[in-house]
């Protein structure tokens, strides 16, 4: 579980950086990229929420 959380953290960071670049360049695909970014970040939230830290 922890490994998957970390993997998704990295994917989230990568897609967020890509989304920022798409918005900065006024890409015609910025909305689709941002939608994908939101989906990946939500998957990250869902996976990391499974972890219980004491």
mmCIF entry with sequence, helices, sheets and N, C-alpha, C, O atoms, coordinates in Angstrom:
data_MODEL
# 
_entry.id   MODEL 
# 
_entity.id                         1 
_entity.type                       polymer 
_entity.pdbx_number_of_molecules   1 
# 
_entity_poly.entity_id                      1 
_entity_poly.type                           'polypeptide(L)' 
_entity_poly.nstd_linkage                   no 
_entity_poly.nstd_monomer                   no 
_entity_poly.pdbx_seq_one_letter_code       
;(UNK)(UNK)(UNK)(UNK)(UNK)(UNK)(UNK)(UNK)(UNK)(UNK)(UNK)(UNK)(UNK)(UNK)(UNK)(UNK)
(UNK)(UNK)(UNK)(UNK)(UNK)(UNK)(UNK)(UNK)(UNK)(UNK)(UNK)(UNK)(UNK)(UNK)(UNK)(UNK)
(UNK)(UNK)(UNK)(UNK)(UNK)(UNK)(UNK)(UNK)(UNK)(UNK)(UNK)(UNK)(UNK)(UNK)(UNK)(UNK)
(UNK)(UNK)(UNK)(UNK)(UNK)(UNK)
;
_entity_poly.pdbx_seq_one_letter_code_can   XXXXXXXXXXXXXXXXXXXXXXXXXXXXXXXXXXXXXXXXXXXXXXXXXXXXXX 
_entity_poly.pdbx_strand_id                 A 
# 
loop_
_entity_poly_seq.entity_id 
_entity_poly_seq.num 
_entity_poly_seq.mon_id 
_entity_poly_seq.hetero 
1 1  UNK n 
1 2  UNK n 
1 3  UNK n 
1 4  UNK n 
1 5  UNK n 
1 6  UNK n 
1 7  UNK n 
1 8  UNK n 
1 9  UNK n 
1 10 UNK n 
1 11 UNK n 
1 12 UNK n 
1 13 UNK n 
1 14 UNK n 
1 15 UNK n 
1 16 UNK n 
1 17 UNK n 
1 18 UNK n 
1 19 UNK n 
1 20 UNK n 
1 21 UNK n 
1 22 UNK n 
1 23 UNK n 
1 24 UNK n 
1 25 UNK n 
1 26 UNK n 
1 27 UNK n 
1 28 UNK n 
1 29 UNK n 
1 30 UNK n 
1 31 UNK n 
1 32 UNK n 
1 33 UNK n 
1 34 UNK n 
1 35 UNK n 
1 36 UNK n 
1 37 UNK n 
1 38 UNK n 
1 39 UNK n 
1 40 UNK n 
1 41 UNK n 
1 42 UNK n 
1 43 UNK n 
1 44 UNK n 
1 45 UNK n 
1 46 UNK n 
1 47 UNK n 
1 48 UNK n 
1 49 UNK n 
1 50 UNK n 
1 51 UNK n 
1 52 UNK n 
1 53 UNK n 
1 54 UNK n 
# 
_struct_asym.id          A 
_struct_asym.entity_id   1 
# 
loop_
_struct_conf.conf_type_id 
_struct_conf.id 
_struct_conf.pdbx_PDB_helix_id 
_struct_conf.beg_label_comp_id 
_struct_conf.beg_label_asym_id 
_struct_conf.beg_label_seq_id 
_struct_conf.pdbx_beg_PDB_ins_code 
_struct_conf.end_label_comp_id 
_struct_conf.end_label_asym_id 
_struct_conf.end_label_seq_id 
_struct_conf.pdbx_end_PDB_ins_code 
_struct_conf.beg_auth_comp_id 
_struct_conf.beg_auth_asym_id 
_struct_conf.beg_auth_seq_id 
_struct_conf.end_auth_comp_id 
_struct_conf.end_auth_asym_id 
_struct_conf.end_auth_seq_id 
_struct_conf.pdbx_PDB_helix_class 
_struct_conf.details 
_struct_conf.pdbx_PDB_helix_length 
HELX_P HELX_P1 AA1 UNK A 2  ? UNK A 24 ? UNK A 2  UNK A 24 1 ? 23 
HELX_P HELX_P2 AA2 UNK A 30 ? UNK A 48 ? UNK A 30 UNK A 48 1 ? 19 
# 
_struct_conf_type.id          HELX_P 
_struct_conf_type.criteria    ? 
_struct_conf_type.reference   ? 
# 
loop_
_atom_site.group_PDB 
_atom_site.id 
_atom_site.type_symbol 
_atom_site.label_atom_id 
_atom_site.label_alt_id 
_atom_site.label_comp_id 
_atom_site.label_asym_id 
_atom_site.label_entity_id 
_atom_site.label_seq_id 
_atom_site.pdbx_PDB_ins_code 
_atom_site.Cartn_x 
_atom_site.Cartn_y 
_atom_site.Cartn_z 
_atom_site.occupancy 
_atom_site.B_iso_or_equiv 
_atom_site.pdbx_formal_charge 
_atom_site.auth_seq_id 
_atom_site.auth_comp_id 
_atom_site.auth_asym_id 
_atom_site.auth_atom_id 
_atom_site.pdbx_PDB_model_num 
ATOM 1   N N  . UNK A 1 1  ? 0.823  -1.200 0.000   1.00 0.00 ? 1  UNK A N  1 
ATOM 2   C CA . UNK A 1 1  ? 0.000  0.000  0.000   1.00 0.00 ? 1  UNK A CA 1 
ATOM 3   C C  . UNK A 1 1  ? 0.866  1.262  0.000   1.00 0.00 ? 1  UNK A C  1 
ATOM 4   O O  . UNK A 1 1  ? 0.597  2.201  -0.750  1.00 0.00 ? 1  UNK A O  1 
ATOM 5   N N  . UNK A 1 2  ? 1.895  1.283  0.833   1.00 0.00 ? 2  UNK A N  1 
ATOM 6   C CA . UNK A 1 2  ? 2.751  2.463  0.905   1.00 0.00 ? 2  UNK A CA 1 
ATOM 7   C C  . UNK A 1 2  ? 3.441  2.704  -0.438  1.00 0.00 ? 2  UNK A C  1 
ATOM 8   O O  . UNK A 1 2  ? 3.545  3.846  -0.886  1.00 0.00 ? 2  UNK A O  1 
ATOM 9   N N  . UNK A 1 3  ? 3.908  1.640  -1.077  1.00 0.00 ? 3  UNK A N  1 
ATOM 10  C CA . UNK A 1 3  ? 4.592  1.793  -2.367  1.00 0.00 ? 3  UNK A CA 1 
ATOM 11  C C  . UNK A 1 3  ? 3.654  2.385  -3.417  1.00 0.00 ? 3  UNK A C  1 
ATOM 12  O O  . UNK A 1 3  ? 4.062  3.240  -4.204  1.00 0.00 ? 3  UNK A O  1 
ATOM 13  N N  . UNK A 1 4  ? 2.409  1.935  -3.429  1.00 0.00 ? 4  UNK A N  1 
ATOM 14  C CA . UNK A 1 4  ? 1.432  2.461  -4.395  1.00 0.00 ? 4  UNK A CA 1 
ATOM 15  C C  . UNK A 1 4  ? 1.125  3.927  -4.094  1.00 0.00 ? 4  UNK A C  1 
ATOM 16  O O  . UNK A 1 4  ? 0.971  4.729  -5.015  1.00 0.00 ? 4  UNK A O  1 
ATOM 17  N N  . UNK A 1 5  ? 1.037  4.275  -2.829  1.00 0.00 ? 5  UNK A N  1 
ATOM 18  C CA . UNK A 1 5  ? 0.804  5.670  -2.433  1.00 0.00 ? 5  UNK A CA 1 
ATOM 19  C C  . UNK A 1 5  ? 1.951  6.554  -2.941  1.00 0.00 ? 5  UNK A C  1 
ATOM 20  O O  . UNK A 1 5  ? 1.715  7.624  -3.504  1.00 0.00 ? 5  UNK A O  1 
ATOM 21  N N  . UNK A 1 6  ? 3.168  6.106  -2.741  1.00 0.00 ? 6  UNK A N  1 
ATOM 22  C CA . UNK A 1 6  ? 4.333  6.873  -3.185  1.00 0.00 ? 6  UNK A CA 1 
ATOM 23  C C  . UNK A 1 6  ? 4.358  6.982  -4.707  1.00 0.00 ? 6  UNK A C  1 
ATOM 24  O O  . UNK A 1 6  ? 4.647  8.050  -5.246  1.00 0.00 ? 6  UNK A O  1 
ATOM 25  N N  . UNK A 1 7  ? 4.057  5.889  -5.401  1.00 0.00 ? 7  UNK A N  1 
ATOM 26  C CA . UNK A 1 7  ? 4.032  5.912  -6.864  1.00 0.00 ? 7  UNK A CA 1 
ATOM 27  C C  . UNK A 1 7  ? 3.009  6.929  -7.368  1.00 0.00 ? 7  UNK A C  1 
ATOM 28  O O  . UNK A 1 7  ? 3.279  7.702  -8.287  1.00 0.00 ? 7  UNK A O  1 
ATOM 29  N N  . UNK A 1 8  ? 1.819  6.912  -6.742  1.00 0.00 ? 8  UNK A N  1 
ATOM 30  C CA . UNK A 1 8  ? 0.780  7.857  -7.154  1.00 0.00 ? 8  UNK A CA 1 
ATOM 31  C C  . UNK A 1 8  ? 1.144  9.290  -6.780  1.00 0.00 ? 8  UNK A C  1 
ATOM 32  O O  . UNK A 1 8  ? 0.786  10.222 -7.500  1.00 0.00 ? 8  UNK A O  1 
ATOM 33  N N  . UNK A 1 9  ? 1.854  9.482  -5.658  1.00 0.00 ? 9  UNK A N  1 
ATOM 34  C CA . UNK A 1 9  ? 2.336  10.824 -5.301  1.00 0.00 ? 9  UNK A CA 1 
ATOM 35  C C  . UNK A 1 9  ? 3.211  11.379 -6.421  1.00 0.00 ? 9  UNK A C  1 
ATOM 36  O O  . UNK A 1 9  ? 3.082  12.538 -6.814  1.00 0.00 ? 9  UNK A O  1 
ATOM 37  N N  . UNK A 1 10 ? 4.096  10.533 -6.923  1.00 0.00 ? 10 UNK A N  1 
ATOM 38  C CA . UNK A 1 10 ? 4.997  10.966 -8.002  1.00 0.00 ? 10 UNK A CA 1 
ATOM 39  C C  . UNK A 1 10 ? 4.228  11.251 -9.283  1.00 0.00 ? 10 UNK A C  1 
ATOM 40  O O  . UNK A 1 10 ? 4.490  12.243 -9.963  1.00 0.00 ? 10 UNK A O  1 
ATOM 41  N N  . UNK A 1 11 ? 3.282  10.383 -9.610  1.00 0.00 ? 11 UNK A N  1 
ATOM 42  C CA . UNK A 1 11 ? 2.461  10.616 -10.809 1.00 0.00 ? 11 UNK A CA 1 
ATOM 43  C C  . UNK A 1 11 ? 1.680  11.915 -10.682 1.00 0.00 ? 11 UNK A C  1 
ATOM 44  O O  . UNK A 1 11 ? 1.571  12.684 -11.637 1.00 0.00 ? 11 UNK A O  1 
ATOM 45  N N  . UNK A 1 12 ? 1.142  12.150 -9.498  1.00 0.00 ? 12 UNK A N  1 
ATOM 46  C CA . UNK A 1 12 ? 0.374  13.374 -9.250  1.00 0.00 ? 12 UNK A CA 1 
ATOM 47  C C  . UNK A 1 12 ? 1.269  14.599 -9.458  1.00 0.00 ? 12 UNK A C  1 
ATOM 48  O O  . UNK A 1 12 ? 0.872  15.555 -10.123 1.00 0.00 ? 12 UNK A O  1 
ATOM 49  N N  . UNK A 1 13 ? 2.466  14.569 -8.892  1.00 0.00 ? 13 UNK A N  1 
ATOM 50  C CA . UNK A 1 13 ? 3.393  15.694 -9.047  1.00 0.00 ? 13 UNK A CA 1 
ATOM 51  C C  . UNK A 1 13 ? 3.749  15.915 -10.514 1.00 0.00 ? 13 UNK A C  1 
ATOM 52  O O  . UNK A 1 13 ? 3.798  17.052 -10.983 1.00 0.00 ? 13 UNK A O  1 
ATOM 53  N N  . UNK A 1 14 ? 3.997  14.826 -11.234 1.00 0.00 ? 14 UNK A N  1 
ATOM 54  C CA . UNK A 1 14 ? 4.361  14.942 -12.653 1.00 0.00 ? 14 UNK A CA 1 
ATOM 55  C C  . UNK A 1 14 ? 3.227  15.535 -13.480 1.00 0.00 ? 14 UNK A C  1 
ATOM 56  O O  . UNK A 1 14 ? 3.454  16.441 -14.282 1.00 0.00 ? 14 UNK A O  1 
ATOM 57  N N  . UNK A 1 15 ? 2.014  15.037 -13.294 1.00 0.00 ? 15 UNK A N  1 
ATOM 58  C CA . UNK A 1 15 ? 0.889  15.531 -14.098 1.00 0.00 ? 15 UNK A CA 1 
ATOM 59  C C  . UNK A 1 15 ? 0.535  16.963 -13.702 1.00 0.00 ? 15 UNK A C  1 
ATOM 60  O O  . UNK A 1 15 ? 0.109  17.748 -14.549 1.00 0.00 ? 15 UNK A O  1 
ATOM 61  N N  . UNK A 1 16 ? 0.706  17.314 -12.428 1.00 0.00 ? 16 UNK A N  1 
ATOM 62  C CA . UNK A 1 16 ? 0.435  18.699 -12.011 1.00 0.00 ? 16 UNK A CA 1 
ATOM 63  C C  . UNK A 1 16 ? 1.419  19.663 -12.680 1.00 0.00 ? 16 UNK A C  1 
ATOM 64  O O  . UNK A 1 16 ? 1.031  20.746 -13.117 1.00 0.00 ? 16 UNK A O  1 
ATOM 65  N N  . UNK A 1 17 ? 2.686  19.267 -12.759 1.00 0.00 ? 17 UNK A N  1 
ATOM 66  C CA . UNK A 1 17 ? 3.681  20.106 -13.435 1.00 0.00 ? 17 UNK A CA 1 
ATOM 67  C C  . UNK A 1 17 ? 3.343  20.241 -14.920 1.00 0.00 ? 17 UNK A C  1 
ATOM 68  O O  . UNK A 1 17 ? 3.452  21.324 -15.495 1.00 0.00 ? 17 UNK A O  1 
ATOM 69  N N  . UNK A 1 18 ? 2.935  19.135 -15.529 1.00 0.00 ? 18 UNK A N  1 
ATOM 70  C CA . UNK A 1 18 ? 2.558  19.157 -16.944 1.00 0.00 ? 18 UNK A CA 1 
ATOM 71  C C  . UNK A 1 18 ? 1.320  20.029 -17.157 1.00 0.00 ? 18 UNK A C  1 
ATOM 72  O O  . UNK A 1 18 ? 1.248  20.783 -18.127 1.00 0.00 ? 18 UNK A O  1 
ATOM 73  N N  . UNK A 1 19 ? 0.349  19.925 -16.248 1.00 0.00 ? 19 UNK A N  1 
ATOM 74  C CA . UNK A 1 19 ? -0.866 20.741 -16.355 1.00 0.00 ? 19 UNK A CA 1 
ATOM 75  C C  . UNK A 1 19 ? -0.527 22.230 -16.245 1.00 0.00 ? 19 UNK A C  1 
ATOM 76  O O  . UNK A 1 19 ? -1.081 23.055 -16.971 1.00 0.00 ? 19 UNK A O  1 
ATOM 77  N N  . UNK A 1 20 ? 0.383  22.562 -15.335 1.00 0.00 ? 20 UNK A N  1 
ATOM 78  C CA . UNK A 1 20 ? 0.788  23.961 -15.187 1.00 0.00 ? 20 UNK A CA 1 
ATOM 79  C C  . UNK A 1 20 ? 1.416  24.479 -16.480 1.00 0.00 ? 20 UNK A C  1 
ATOM 80  O O  . UNK A 1 20 ? 1.135  25.600 -16.906 1.00 0.00 ? 20 UNK A O  1 
ATOM 81  N N  . UNK A 1 21 ? 2.262  23.665 -17.100 1.00 0.00 ? 21 UNK A N  1 
ATOM 82  C CA . UNK A 1 21 ? 2.884  24.066 -18.365 1.00 0.00 ? 21 UNK A CA 1 
ATOM 83  C C  . UNK A 1 21 ? 1.837  24.227 -19.466 1.00 0.00 ? 21 UNK A C  1 
ATOM 84  O O  . UNK A 1 21 ? 1.913  25.154 -20.273 1.00 0.00 ? 21 UNK A O  1 
ATOM 85  N N  . UNK A 1 22 ? 0.867  23.325 -19.494 1.00 0.00 ? 22 UNK A N  1 
ATOM 86  C CA . UNK A 1 22 ? -0.191 23.408 -20.507 1.00 0.00 ? 22 UNK A CA 1 
ATOM 87  C C  . UNK A 1 22 ? -0.995 24.693 -20.343 1.00 0.00 ? 22 UNK A C  1 
ATOM 88  O O  . UNK A 1 22 ? -1.347 25.339 -21.330 1.00 0.00 ? 22 UNK A O  1 
ATOM 89  N N  . UNK A 1 23 ? -1.282 25.061 -19.104 1.00 0.00 ? 23 UNK A N  1 
ATOM 90  C CA . UNK A 1 23 ? -2.034 26.299 -18.866 1.00 0.00 ? 23 UNK A CA 1 
ATOM 91  C C  . UNK A 1 23 ? -1.201 27.524 -19.204 1.00 0.00 ? 23 UNK A C  1 
ATOM 92  O O  . UNK A 1 23 ? -1.712 28.489 -19.773 1.00 0.00 ? 23 UNK A O  1 
ATOM 93  N N  . UNK A 1 24 ? 0.092  27.491 -18.853 1.00 0.00 ? 24 UNK A N  1 
ATOM 94  C CA . UNK A 1 24 ? 0.969  28.624 -19.154 1.00 0.00 ? 24 UNK A CA 1 
ATOM 95  C C  . UNK A 1 24 ? 1.079  28.875 -20.652 1.00 0.00 ? 24 UNK A C  1 
ATOM 96  O O  . UNK A 1 24 ? 1.183  30.020 -21.092 1.00 0.00 ? 24 UNK A O  1 
ATOM 97  N N  . UNK A 1 25 ? 1.055  27.811 -21.423 1.00 0.00 ? 25 UNK A N  1 
ATOM 98  C CA . UNK A 1 25 ? 1.206  27.958 -22.874 1.00 0.00 ? 25 UNK A CA 1 
ATOM 99  C C  . UNK A 1 25 ? -0.134 28.080 -23.595 1.00 0.00 ? 25 UNK A C  1 
ATOM 100 O O  . UNK A 1 25 ? -0.190 28.077 -24.824 1.00 0.00 ? 25 UNK A O  1 
ATOM 101 N N  . UNK A 1 26 ? -1.216 28.186 -22.816 1.00 0.00 ? 26 UNK A N  1 
ATOM 102 C CA . UNK A 1 26 ? -2.562 28.272 -23.390 1.00 0.00 ? 26 UNK A CA 1 
ATOM 103 C C  . UNK A 1 26 ? -2.852 27.125 -24.358 1.00 0.00 ? 26 UNK A C  1 
ATOM 104 O O  . UNK A 1 26 ? -3.434 27.318 -25.425 1.00 0.00 ? 26 UNK A O  1 
ATOM 105 N N  . UNK A 1 27 ? -2.429 25.926 -23.954 1.00 0.00 ? 27 UNK A N  1 
ATOM 106 C CA . UNK A 1 27 ? -2.658 24.745 -24.786 1.00 0.00 ? 27 UNK A CA 1 
ATOM 107 C C  . UNK A 1 27 ? -4.150 24.533 -25.002 1.00 0.00 ? 27 UNK A C  1 
ATOM 108 O O  . UNK A 1 27 ? -4.941 24.701 -24.074 1.00 0.00 ? 27 UNK A O  1 
ATOM 109 N N  . UNK A 1 28 ? -4.540 24.165 -26.215 1.00 0.00 ? 28 UNK A N  1 
ATOM 110 C CA . UNK A 1 28 ? -5.956 23.866 -26.453 1.00 0.00 ? 28 UNK A CA 1 
ATOM 111 C C  . UNK A 1 28 ? -6.401 22.595 -25.713 1.00 0.00 ? 28 UNK A C  1 
ATOM 112 O O  . UNK A 1 28 ? -7.592 22.293 -25.645 1.00 0.00 ? 28 UNK A O  1 
ATOM 113 N N  . UNK A 1 29 ? -5.439 21.863 -25.168 1.00 0.00 ? 29 UNK A N  1 
ATOM 114 C CA . UNK A 1 29 ? -5.742 20.633 -24.432 1.00 0.00 ? 29 UNK A CA 1 
ATOM 115 C C  . UNK A 1 29 ? -5.658 20.825 -22.919 1.00 0.00 ? 29 UNK A C  1 
ATOM 116 O O  . UNK A 1 29 ? -5.728 19.854 -22.165 1.00 0.00 ? 29 UNK A O  1 
ATOM 117 N N  . UNK A 1 30 ? -5.510 22.066 -22.476 1.00 0.00 ? 30 UNK A N  1 
ATOM 118 C CA . UNK A 1 30 ? -5.324 22.331 -21.049 1.00 0.00 ? 30 UNK A CA 1 
ATOM 119 C C  . UNK A 1 30 ? -6.466 21.771 -20.202 1.00 0.00 ? 30 UNK A C  1 
ATOM 120 O O  . UNK A 1 30 ? -6.212 21.201 -19.141 1.00 0.00 ? 30 UNK A O  1 
ATOM 121 N N  . UNK A 1 31 ? -7.702 21.916 -20.639 1.00 0.00 ? 31 UNK A N  1 
ATOM 122 C CA . UNK A 1 31 ? -8.825 21.416 -19.845 1.00 0.00 ? 31 UNK A CA 1 
ATOM 123 C C  . UNK A 1 31 ? -8.752 19.904 -19.690 1.00 0.00 ? 31 UNK A C  1 
ATOM 124 O O  . UNK A 1 31 ? -8.934 19.382 -18.590 1.00 0.00 ? 31 UNK A O  1 
ATOM 125 N N  . UNK A 1 32 ? -8.489 19.200 -20.778 1.00 0.00 ? 32 UNK A N  1 
ATOM 126 C CA . UNK A 1 32 ? -8.405 17.740 -20.706 1.00 0.00 ? 32 UNK A CA 1 
ATOM 127 C C  . UNK A 1 32 ? -7.236 17.302 -19.820 1.00 0.00 ? 32 UNK A C  1 
ATOM 128 O O  . UNK A 1 32 ? -7.352 16.344 -19.056 1.00 0.00 ? 32 UNK A O  1 
ATOM 129 N N  . UNK A 1 33 ? -6.122 18.006 -19.929 1.00 0.00 ? 33 UNK A N  1 
ATOM 130 C CA . UNK A 1 33 ? -4.960 17.681 -19.101 1.00 0.00 ? 33 UNK A CA 1 
ATOM 131 C C  . UNK A 1 33 ? -5.275 17.938 -17.634 1.00 0.00 ? 33 UNK A C  1 
ATOM 132 O O  . UNK A 1 33 ? -4.915 17.137 -16.771 1.00 0.00 ? 33 UNK A O  1 
ATOM 133 N N  . UNK A 1 34 ? -5.944 19.048 -17.347 1.00 0.00 ? 34 UNK A N  1 
ATOM 134 C CA . UNK A 1 34 ? -6.312 19.359 -15.966 1.00 0.00 ? 34 UNK A CA 1 
ATOM 135 C C  . UNK A 1 34 ? -7.340 18.365 -15.424 1.00 0.00 ? 34 UNK A C  1 
ATOM 136 O O  . UNK A 1 34 ? -7.299 18.014 -14.245 1.00 0.00 ? 34 UNK A O  1 
ATOM 137 N N  . UNK A 1 35 ? -8.248 17.916 -16.266 1.00 0.00 ? 35 UNK A N  1 
ATOM 138 C CA . UNK A 1 35 ? -9.203 16.887 -15.839 1.00 0.00 ? 35 UNK A CA 1 
ATOM 139 C C  . UNK A 1 35 ? -8.472 15.594 -15.482 1.00 0.00 ? 35 UNK A C  1 
ATOM 140 O O  . UNK A 1 35 ? -8.775 14.962 -14.470 1.00 0.00 ? 35 UNK A O  1 
ATOM 141 N N  . UNK A 1 36 ? -7.510 15.206 -16.315 1.00 0.00 ? 36 UNK A N  1 
ATOM 142 C CA . UNK A 1 36 ? -6.709 14.019 -16.023 1.00 0.00 ? 36 UNK A CA 1 
ATOM 143 C C  . UNK A 1 36 ? -5.914 14.218 -14.738 1.00 0.00 ? 36 UNK A C  1 
ATOM 144 O O  . UNK A 1 36 ? -5.800 13.302 -13.923 1.00 0.00 ? 36 UNK A O  1 
ATOM 145 N N  . UNK A 1 37 ? -5.371 15.404 -14.563 1.00 0.00 ? 37 UNK A N  1 
ATOM 146 C CA . UNK A 1 37 ? -4.636 15.745 -13.349 1.00 0.00 ? 37 UNK A CA 1 
ATOM 147 C C  . UNK A 1 37 ? -5.520 15.542 -12.117 1.00 0.00 ? 37 UNK A C  1 
ATOM 148 O O  . UNK A 1 37 ? -5.087 14.948 -11.131 1.00 0.00 ? 37 UNK A O  1 
ATOM 149 N N  . UNK A 1 38 ? -6.734 16.027 -12.176 1.00 0.00 ? 38 UNK A N  1 
ATOM 150 C CA . UNK A 1 38 ? -7.663 15.875 -11.051 1.00 0.00 ? 38 UNK A CA 1 
ATOM 151 C C  . UNK A 1 38 ? -7.962 14.406 -10.779 1.00 0.00 ? 38 UNK A C  1 
ATOM 152 O O  . UNK A 1 38 ? -8.041 13.994 -9.621  1.00 0.00 ? 38 UNK A O  1 
ATOM 153 N N  . UNK A 1 39 ? -8.128 13.618 -11.830 1.00 0.00 ? 39 UNK A N  1 
ATOM 154 C CA . UNK A 1 39 ? -8.393 12.181 -11.659 1.00 0.00 ? 39 UNK A CA 1 
ATOM 155 C C  . UNK A 1 39 ? -7.220 11.474 -10.990 1.00 0.00 ? 39 UNK A C  1 
ATOM 156 O O  . UNK A 1 39 ? -7.410 10.665 -10.082 1.00 0.00 ? 39 UNK A O  1 
ATOM 157 N N  . UNK A 1 40 ? -6.011 11.783 -11.442 1.00 0.00 ? 40 UNK A N  1 
ATOM 158 C CA . UNK A 1 40 ? -4.825 11.148 -10.870 1.00 0.00 ? 40 UNK A CA 1 
ATOM 159 C C  . UNK A 1 40 ? -4.626 11.592 -9.425  1.00 0.00 ? 40 UNK A C  1 
ATOM 160 O O  . UNK A 1 40 ? -4.296 10.774 -8.566  1.00 0.00 ? 40 UNK A O  1 
ATOM 161 N N  . UNK A 1 41 ? -4.822 12.871 -9.152  1.00 0.00 ? 41 UNK A N  1 
ATOM 162 C CA . UNK A 1 41 ? -4.676 13.358 -7.781  1.00 0.00 ? 41 UNK A CA 1 
ATOM 163 C C  . UNK A 1 41 ? -5.729 12.744 -6.862  1.00 0.00 ? 41 UNK A C  1 
ATOM 164 O O  . UNK A 1 41 ? -5.440 12.459 -5.700  1.00 0.00 ? 41 UNK A O  1 
ATOM 165 N N  . UNK A 1 42 ? -6.936 12.537 -7.361  1.00 0.00 ? 42 UNK A N  1 
ATOM 166 C CA . UNK A 1 42 ? -7.973 11.887 -6.551  1.00 0.00 ? 42 UNK A CA 1 
ATOM 167 C C  . UNK A 1 42 ? -7.604 10.431 -6.272  1.00 0.00 ? 42 UNK A C  1 
ATOM 168 O O  . UNK A 1 42 ? -7.827 9.935  -5.168  1.00 0.00 ? 42 UNK A O  1 
ATOM 169 N N  . UNK A 1 43 ? -7.043 9.750  -7.261  1.00 0.00 ? 43 UNK A N  1 
ATOM 170 C CA . UNK A 1 43 ? -6.584 8.371  -7.048  1.00 0.00 ? 43 UNK A CA 1 
ATOM 171 C C  . UNK A 1 43 ? -5.499 8.335  -5.980  1.00 0.00 ? 43 UNK A C  1 
ATOM 172 O O  . UNK A 1 43 ? -5.442 7.407  -5.173  1.00 0.00 ? 43 UNK A O  1 
ATOM 173 N N  . UNK A 1 44 ? -4.651 9.334  -5.980  1.00 0.00 ? 44 UNK A N  1 
ATOM 174 C CA . UNK A 1 44 ? -3.605 9.459  -4.967  1.00 0.00 ? 44 UNK A CA 1 
ATOM 175 C C  . UNK A 1 44 ? -4.227 9.637  -3.582  1.00 0.00 ? 44 UNK A C  1 
ATOM 176 O O  . UNK A 1 44 ? -3.833 8.963  -2.630  1.00 0.00 ? 44 UNK A O  1 
ATOM 177 N N  . UNK A 1 45 ? -5.186 10.531 -3.473  1.00 0.00 ? 45 UNK A N  1 
ATOM 178 C CA . UNK A 1 45 ? -5.886 10.758 -2.203  1.00 0.00 ? 45 UNK A CA 1 
ATOM 179 C C  . UNK A 1 45 ? -6.523 9.464  -1.716  1.00 0.00 ? 45 UNK A C  1 
ATOM 180 O O  . UNK A 1 45 ? -6.387 9.097  -0.549  1.00 0.00 ? 45 UNK A O  1 
ATOM 181 N N  . UNK A 1 46 ? -7.214 8.781  -2.611  1.00 0.00 ? 46 UNK A N  1 
ATOM 182 C CA . UNK A 1 46 ? -7.916 7.552  -2.238  1.00 0.00 ? 46 UNK A CA 1 
ATOM 183 C C  . UNK A 1 46 ? -6.949 6.479  -1.747  1.00 0.00 ? 46 UNK A C  1 
ATOM 184 O O  . UNK A 1 46 ? -7.210 5.812  -0.747  1.00 0.00 ? 46 UNK A O  1 
ATOM 185 N N  . UNK A 1 47 ? -5.839 6.317  -2.449  1.00 0.00 ? 47 UNK A N  1 
ATOM 186 C CA . UNK A 1 47 ? -4.862 5.291  -2.067  1.00 0.00 ? 47 UNK A CA 1 
ATOM 187 C C  . UNK A 1 47 ? -4.176 5.647  -0.752  1.00 0.00 ? 47 UNK A C  1 
ATOM 188 O O  . UNK A 1 47 ? -4.031 4.796  0.125   1.00 0.00 ? 47 UNK A O  1 
ATOM 189 N N  . UNK A 1 48 ? -3.757 6.896  -0.614  1.00 0.00 ? 48 UNK A N  1 
ATOM 190 C CA . UNK A 1 48 ? -3.037 7.302  0.593   1.00 0.00 ? 48 UNK A CA 1 
ATOM 191 C C  . UNK A 1 48 ? -3.946 7.326  1.818   1.00 0.00 ? 48 UNK A C  1 
ATOM 192 O O  . UNK A 1 48 ? -3.470 7.180  2.944   1.00 0.00 ? 48 UNK A O  1 
ATOM 193 N N  . UNK A 1 49 ? -5.241 7.509  1.610   1.00 0.00 ? 49 UNK A N  1 
ATOM 194 C CA . UNK A 1 49 ? -6.192 7.496  2.728   1.00 0.00 ? 49 UNK A CA 1 
ATOM 195 C C  . UNK A 1 49 ? -6.309 6.104  3.345   1.00 0.00 ? 49 UNK A C  1 
ATOM 196 O O  . UNK A 1 49 ? -6.768 5.965  4.479   1.00 0.00 ? 49 UNK A O  1 
ATOM 197 N N  . UNK A 1 50 ? -5.899 5.084  2.612   1.00 0.00 ? 50 UNK A N  1 
ATOM 198 C CA . UNK A 1 50 ? -5.950 3.716  3.134   1.00 0.00 ? 50 UNK A CA 1 
ATOM 199 C C  . UNK A 1 50 ? -4.889 3.475  4.202   1.00 0.00 ? 50 UNK A C  1 
ATOM 200 O O  . UNK A 1 50 ? -4.992 2.538  4.993   1.00 0.00 ? 50 UNK A O  1 
ATOM 201 N N  . UNK A 1 51 ? -3.869 4.330  4.215   1.00 0.00 ? 51 UNK A N  1 
ATOM 202 C CA . UNK A 1 51 ? -2.776 4.167  5.168   1.00 0.00 ? 51 UNK A CA 1 
ATOM 203 C C  . UNK A 1 51 ? -3.184 4.717  6.530   1.00 0.00 ? 51 UNK A C  1 
ATOM 204 O O  . UNK A 1 51 ? -3.838 5.756  6.626   1.00 0.00 ? 51 UNK A O  1 
ATOM 205 N N  . UNK A 1 52 ? -2.796 4.022  7.552   1.00 0.00 ? 52 UNK A N  1 
ATOM 206 C CA . UNK A 1 52 ? -3.092 4.474  8.917   1.00 0.00 ? 52 UNK A CA 1 
ATOM 207 C C  . UNK A 1 52 ? -1.759 4.687  9.618   1.00 0.00 ? 52 UNK A C  1 
ATOM 208 O O  . UNK A 1 52 ? -0.959 3.762  9.752   1.00 0.00 ? 52 UNK A O  1 
ATOM 209 N N  . UNK A 1 53 ? -1.533 5.908  10.061  1.00 0.00 ? 53 UNK A N  1 
ATOM 210 C CA . UNK A 1 53 ? -0.308 6.230  10.784  1.00 0.00 ? 53 UNK A CA 1 
ATOM 211 C C  . UNK A 1 53 ? -0.645 6.421  12.252  1.00 0.00 ? 53 UNK A C  1 
ATOM 212 O O  . UNK A 1 53 ? -1.654 7.037  12.597  1.00 0.00 ? 53 UNK A O  1 
ATOM 213 N N  . UNK A 1 54 ? 0.203  5.890  13.103  1.00 0.00 ? 54 UNK A N  1 
ATOM 214 C CA . UNK A 1 54 ? -0.048 6.061  14.548  1.00 0.00 ? 54 UNK A CA 1 
ATOM 215 C C  . UNK A 1 54 ? 0.941  7.017  15.152  1.00 0.00 ? 54 UNK A C  1 
ATOM 216 O O  . UNK A 1 54 ? 0.887  7.284  16.352  1.00 0.00 ? 54 UNK A O  1 
# 
